[in-house]
Amino acid sequence: MSKVRVHNIGISLDGYATGEGQSLEAPFGHAGLRLMQWYIGTETFQAQTGLRERAPISPDSSADDALARLAWEGIGVEIMGAGKFGPPGWQDDPDWRGWWGDDPPFHTPVIVLTHRPPREILELDGGNVFHFMNASPEVALDRARELAGGLDIRLGGGPTSIAEFLAADLVDHLHVAINPVILGRGVRLWDGLEGLEERFDTDFTPAPSGVVHAVFERRPR
């Protein structure tokens, strides 16, 4: 059976995976890009965004890149929360098509979880087909498996969606990058997940960028 995988989620030392005050101008709220600087410096990110032509790859990013690129291997579909697809209120804008332009980086079907009435399917370039669902994690996962073609399912965030899938014990692989940053406010990843580590084998790898990569692999059920 296909696995449910979470990759490249930056969190602060105090457990926040995004800042407070998300908006069109501030997709990560007051955190800005502080939780993602390690990722921006990788070849994987720059190849996806075209930044290699404008910015050098960080010389210290090889350890980060080794983990970053795993997020794009063997994936047949992505599930994301409403906050990853757009800023608060995007559901009221019929012209909103996501943050990424006409050719988002996913190149697979994408399920967007929203507590509002679902939209019609949105088809963009590069095989990006967005399906909007008001559904529980279990129902969304059933649909994702139908779309994945036997490949794995990437749970892309934000932290609220990831926490819901973790609470329902639906995640097989979890990778978080712990940044040497104190945010103080925002949306925390771990709240309500006491004892989570008992379900997983864990590995911690420090990188020259200053982050510590924590990888959780689900033990056999």
Summary of the structure (lengths in Angstrom):
residues: 221
radius of gyration: 16.7
end to end distance: 13.3
largest distance: 46.6
contacts: 678
relative contact order: 0.24
helix: 29%
strand: 26%
